[in-house]
Amino acid sequence: MPFAAEGDDGSHDIAHILRVFKNAMRIQTEEGGDAMILAAAVLLHDCVSVEKNSPLRSQASRLAAEKASQILTDLGWSTADVEAVAHAILTHSFSANIAPETLEAKILQDADRLDAIGMVGAARCFYIAGRMASSLYDPIDPLAKQRPLDDKSYAIDHFEVKLFKLADGFQTATGRTLAAERHQRLMAIRDMFMDEI
């Protein structure tokens, strides 16, 4: 099966897909679900690359679902299986804000979000900030006590704007357990970062 991570974004590359695959299979082992549908959804969930600062960002999962549907249709997959994979891809994205309805979609969303928190999540956050030409933090008010949070300008603001909120939205029991561990790591990273500045 072709799988894809378009573009040159090192936070959404083949290594990301492999981490999400590992997370998804770990969750699926505990929660069940159709492994074939899940594997296809994982391998194709980022098959369309849309930069974080693009006006099309909220459409990235829809575009990927459409492309994945065409790929799987061309490979002879049944309509029902194509639709199951497309639903999982469509609903995995935080920016799409569409609730997953199937177990496979819930597992993909959890597996992808696990890669956004913890040590890897922090590394990806700072990597993306560099790609977007953002600063690490506001030297006058790093914790945004006297200013609005601005994660387009400051990487560390993204922890509060998005990353710290992710652990509360996990769909599966296994995902929630894994997320709680990574959330604690993410908080420790932020605290150590603040201690050093």
Disulfide bonds with the S-S distance in Angstrom:
none
